[in-house]
Amino acid sequence: SFLDGDDDPLPVTARTVEVADSGSLDVALASLTGGTTVVLADGTYDGDFGIRVAATADSPVVVRAANPGKAVLAAGSAMVVKKSAHVVVDGLTFLGGANTMLKLESSNNVRVTHNTFDRGSSGEGSSKWLYVGGADSHHNRIDHNTFRNKTDSGNYLTLDGSDTQVSQYDRIDHNRFLKIGPRAENEK
């Protein structure tokens, strides 16, 4: 199975915050500190959610679904991890979201694991479902995710960087890519 391989366990944190709706998720992410796990209850979360935290390897941040796949970011929603370190995003479903559903911007040591990306087509040009880039982006890991049902142009996963350097030392492993729509010409 595609899950075979190096599937490291999630880090354990000192504090857990449980959220059950979009408003409580916004509040939890706005006050995020290292050593915190944010657990999303089953349900749909709508909005643009931002994570900005300089956690450490000894005191990381985990944002995860209480039940894998049952916390859904939908209806044009997006999550941006910006200028952050030592963050894990685990077990979420990105369904019907924005053109870029999850963006890692100028971040390092971020792990995106066991998520499902299934937006389909917006009919509005190109999309980049998971984007990794920005200045000083490095040592991120994208693993054990499922990307499916893409019918518009663009990429499931885009590795970018700054004007002078692409994201460095990133690891992409054990992901599934399926049901990709019609083949399009390479973008410029």
C-alpha positions as CSV (number, residue, x, y, z in Angstrom):
1,S,0.0,0.0,0.0
2,F,1.1,3.6,-0.5
3,L,1.2,4.0,3.3
4,D,4.2,1.7,3.6
5,G,7.4,3.4,4.4
6,D,8.6,6.0,6.8
7,D,5.4,7.2,8.5
8,D,6.8,9.0,11.5
9,P,4.3,9.5,14.4
10,L,3.0,13.0,15.2
11,P,4.8,14.9,17.9
12,V,3.2,15.1,21.4
13,T,2.6,18.6,22.7
14,A,2.0,19.9,26.2
15,R,-1.3,21.6,25.4
16,T,-4.4,20.7,23.4
17,V,-7.1,23.0,22.1
18,E,-10.3,21.5,20.7
19,V,-12.3,23.5,18.1
20,A,-15.7,22.7,16.6
21,D,-16.4,25.6,14.1
22,S,-14.7,28.2,11.9
23,G,-14.8,30.9,14.5
24,S,-13.1,28.8,17.2
25,L,-10.5,27.7,14.7
26,D,-9.7,31.3,13.8
27,V,-9.3,32.2,17.5
28,A,-7.1,29.2,18.3
29,L,-4.8,29.9,15.3
30,A,-4.6,33.6,16.1
31,S,-3.2,32.8,19.6
32,L,-1.1,29.8,18.7
33,T,2.1,29.1,20.6
34,G,4.7,26.3,20.4
35,G,3.8,23.2,22.3
36,T,0.1,23.3,21.2
37,T,-2.1,20.8,19.3
38,V,-5.3,22.2,17.7
39,V,-7.8,19.4,17.2
40,L,-10.6,20.0,14.7
41,A,-13.9,18.2,15.4
42,D,-15.7,16.6,12.5
43,G,-17.5,19.2,10.3
44,T,-16.9,21.9,7.7
45,Y,-14.7,24.9,8.2
46,D,-15.1,27.8,5.9
47,G,-12.7,30.8,5.7
48,D,-9.1,31.8,5.2
49,F,-7.1,30.3,8.1
50,G,-3.6,31.5,8.9
51,I,-0.9,30.0,10.9
52,R,2.0,32.1,11.9
53,V,4.1,30.7,14.7
54,A,7.8,30.2,15.3
55,A,7.6,26.9,17.2
56,T,10.7,24.7,17.8
57,A,11.5,21.0,17.4
58,D,11.1,20.6,21.2
59,S,7.8,22.5,21.3
60,P,6.1,22.1,17.9
61,V,2.5,22.9,16.8
62,V,0.1,20.3,15.4
63,V,-3.1,21.1,13.6
64,R,-5.0,17.9,13.1
65,A,-8.5,16.4,12.5
66,A,-10.0,14.6,15.5
67,N,-11.0,11.9,13.0
68,P,-8.8,11.7,9.9
69,G,-10.6,13.1,6.8
70,K,-13.7,14.3,8.7
71,A,-12.6,17.9,9.3
72,V,-13.2,19.6,6.0
73,L,-12.0,22.9,4.6
74,A,-14.5,23.7,1.8
75,A,-16.3,26.4,-0.2
76,G,-13.3,28.5,-1.2
77,S,-11.4,28.0,2.0
78,A,-7.7,28.1,2.3
79,M,-5.0,27.6,5.0
80,V,-1.7,29.5,4.9
81,V,1.3,28.6,7.0
82,K,3.4,31.8,6.8
83,K,6.8,32.5,8.3
84,S,6.4,29.5,10.6
85,A,8.5,26.7,11.8
86,H,7.9,23.2,13.2
87,V,4.2,22.9,12.3
88,V,2.3,19.7,11.4
89,V,-0.9,19.7,9.4
90,D,-2.5,16.3,9.7
91,G,-5.7,14.5,8.6
92,L,-7.7,17.3,7.1
93,T,-9.7,17.2,3.9
94,F,-9.4,20.1,1.5
95,L,-12.6,19.9,-0.5
96,G,-13.9,22.5,-2.9
97,G,-11.4,25.1,-1.6
98,A,-9.6,28.0,-3.2
99,N,-7.2,27.7,-6.1
100,T,-4.4,27.2,-3.6
101,M,-5.9,25.3,-0.7
102,L,-2.8,25.0,1.4
103,K,0.2,27.3,1.2
104,L,3.5,27.1,3.0
105,E,5.1,30.5,2.6
106,S,8.6,31.3,3.9
107,S,8.3,28.4,6.4
108,N,10.6,25.6,7.4
109,N,10.2,22.2,9.1
110,V,6.5,22.1,8.3
111,R,5.0,18.6,7.7
112,V,1.8,18.1,5.7
113,T,0.7,14.5,6.3
114,H,-2.3,12.3,5.8
115,N,-4.5,15.0,4.2
116,T,-6.8,14.7,1.3
117,F,-6.9,17.3,-1.5
118,D,-10.0,17.0,-3.6
119,R,-11.1,20.3,-5.1
120,G,-12.1,19.3,-8.6
121,S,-12.2,22.1,-11.1
122,S,-13.2,25.7,-10.4
123,G,-13.5,26.4,-14.1
124,E,-11.4,29.5,-13.5
125,G,-8.0,28.8,-15.1
126,S,-5.0,27.3,-13.3
127,S,-4.7,26.1,-9.7
128,K,-1.9,25.0,-7.5
129,W,-3.5,23.0,-4.7
130,L,-0.5,22.8,-2.4
131,Y,2.1,25.5,-2.7
132,V,5.6,25.5,-1.0
133,G,7.6,28.7,-1.5
134,G,8.8,32.1,-0.4
135,A,12.1,33.3,0.9
136,D,13.8,30.9,3.4
137,S,11.5,28.0,2.7
138,H,13.3,24.8,3.6
139,H,13.2,21.3,5.2
140,N,9.4,20.8,4.7
141,R,7.9,17.4,4.3
142,I,4.8,16.4,2.2
143,D,3.9,12.8,3.0
144,H,1.1,10.2,2.9
145,N,-1.4,12.6,1.3
146,T,-4.0,11.9,-1.3
147,F,-4.4,14.3,-4.3
148,R,-7.4,13.5,-6.5
149,N,-10.0,14.6,-9.0
150,K,-8.0,17.5,-10.6
151,T,-9.5,18.6,-13.9
152,D,-8.2,22.1,-14.4
153,S,-4.7,23.2,-15.4
154,G,-1.9,23.8,-12.9
155,N,-0.3,21.5,-10.3
156,Y,-1.4,19.4,-7.4
157,L,1.9,20.4,-5.7
158,T,4.1,23.4,-6.6
159,L,7.6,23.9,-5.2
160,D,8.7,27.5,-5.6
161,G,10.8,29.9,-3.6
162,S,12.0,33.4,-3.8
163,D,13.3,35.4,-6.7
164,T,16.8,33.9,-6.1
165,Q,16.2,30.4,-4.7
166,V,13.7,27.6,-4.8
167,S,12.6,25.9,-1.5
168,Q,15.5,23.8,-0.2
169,Y,15.8,20.3,1.3
170,D,12.1,19.5,1.1
171,R,11.0,15.8,1.2
172,I,8.0,14.6,-0.8
173,D,7.2,10.9,-0.2
174,H,4.4,8.3,-0.1
175,N,1.7,10.5,-1.7
176,R,-1.0,9.3,-4.0
177,F,-2.0,11.2,-7.1
178,L,-5.1,9.9,-8.9
179,K,-7.9,10.9,-11.3
180,I,-6.0,13.7,-13.0
181,G,-8.0,15.5,-15.7
182,P,-7.2,16.1,-19.3
183,R,-3.5,16.7,-20.0
184,A,-2.7,20.4,-20.6
185,E,0.4,22.1,-22.0
186,N,3.1,22.9,-19.5
187,E,2.7,26.3,-17.9
188,K,5.2,29.1,-18.2
